[in-house]
Amino acid sequence: MPVVGYCSVNVPSGLYVKVKVLVGRRSDLGYRSVTEFVAEAIRTRLIELNETAPQKEPKP
């Protein structure tokens, strides 16, 4: 069950494992969790697609 204020998505397990290993090995990247990595990846991609301007997430 998702945490309040969060939603969940399914990703291929191989992709999840790659990100988990990367986050564990590369503390220099600044990610503390797979969740942080994925959220940043989504934000970055949305900006690349000009779908959103960099900003704080709106409160629900």
N, C-alpha and C positions, 0 to 999 in steps of 0.2 A: 504494500500500500504506500503510495507517495506521501511525502512529508507535506504538511500544509503549505501552500504557496508554490508548490512544485508539481509538475506533471512528469510522467515517465514516457519513454519511447523505447522501442526494441531496436537493437543494433546487432549485427552479426557477432557471434561470440569471438571470432578471430580478431575482428576489429577492436572490440572491447579489450581483449587481452593485450594487443599491441599498445593501446593507449595506456593501460594500467602499468605495463612494463616500462614504457617511456617515462611516465610520471614518477615511478619509483626510482628509476636510474638517473634521471636528469633534474635534480632539485634546482639546478641553476636556471631552469625555465620558469620557476616561480609557481608552478601548479601544485596544490596540496592534494588534489583528488582528480579522479576521472571526471567528476561533475564539473569542476572548474575548467578543465581542459575543453570539454565538450561545449560548455556555455560560451567560452571565448571563441571557439571555432565557429559556432553558429553566428555569434555577433559579427565576427570578421567576414564571414561569407555574405551575410545580409548587407553589410556595408559595401562589399565588392559588387553586389547586385543592385546597389543604390536603392535598397528597400527600406533603409532606416538610417538616420543620422546617428553618430555616436552620442549616446546619452544614457542617463541612469534609467534603470528599469522602472516603469510606472508601478505605483502601489495598486493592489487590487481593489 
